[in-house]
Amino acid sequence: MPDPARLRDSTQIVLPCGVLNGLREKLEADFMITIFEGDEQHCRIIGSPVEIKEVSSFLSRQGVPLQ
């Protein structure tokens, strides 16, 4: 059975919401993801492992630091 933490890491990205300013519309248009604003500070980008990998690459190219 897969480790839940590893599965969660492959299906979501958690970032400060401010980082997505100017990128949110492009992300939602280009990728099959959901952006969930859990609170005023953090947003979750949720999608399949393939989509999350592509979103990570896109964000890195835009200069968004990912941990």
C-alpha positions in Angstrom: 0.0 0.0 0.0 1.4 3.4 -0.9 2.6 5.9 1.8 -0.1 8.6 2.2 2.4 11.4 2.6 4.2 10.4 -0.6 0.9 10.2 -2.5 -0.2 13.6 -1.2 3.1 15.2 -2.2 2.6 13.9 -5.8 -0.9 15.3 -6.1 -0.6 18.8 -4.6 1.6 21.8 -4.3 1.1 24.2 -1.3 2.3 27.8 -1.8 1.6 31.2 -0.4 -1.4 32.6 -2.3 0.5 35.8 -3.3 3.0 33.7 -5.4 0.1 32.9 -7.8 -0.7 36.5 -8.5 -0.6 36.9 -12.3 -0.2 33.1 -12.8 -3.5 31.7 -11.5 -5.5 32.3 -14.7 -2.7 30.7 -16.9 -2.4 27.7 -14.6 -6.2 27.1 -14.6 -6.4 27.5 -18.4 -3.4 25.3 -19.3 -3.6 22.5 -16.7 -6.3 20.2 -15.3 -6.0 21.4 -11.7 -8.0 22.9 -8.9 -6.6 25.8 -6.8 -8.0 25.7 -3.3 -7.5 28.7 -1.0 -7.4 27.1 2.4 -6.9 30.4 4.2 -5.7 33.8 3.3 -2.1 32.8 3.3 -1.8 29.4 1.6 -3.2 27.9 -1.6 -3.2 24.3 -2.7 -2.8 23.3 -6.3 -4.4 19.9 -6.6 -4.2 17.6 -9.6 -3.0 14.2 -10.9 0.6 13.3 -10.4 1.3 14.0 -14.1 -0.4 17.5 -13.9 1.4 18.4 -10.7 4.8 17.5 -12.2 4.0 19.7 -15.2 2.7 22.6 -13.0 5.9 22.3 -10.9 8.0 22.7 -14.1 5.9 25.6 -15.2 6.2 27.4 -11.9 10.0 26.8 -11.8 10.3 28.4 -15.2 8.4 31.4 -13.9 10.8 31.8 -11.0 8.5 30.5 -8.3 10.5 28.7 -5.6 9.2 25.3 -4.8 10.3 23.4 -1.6 
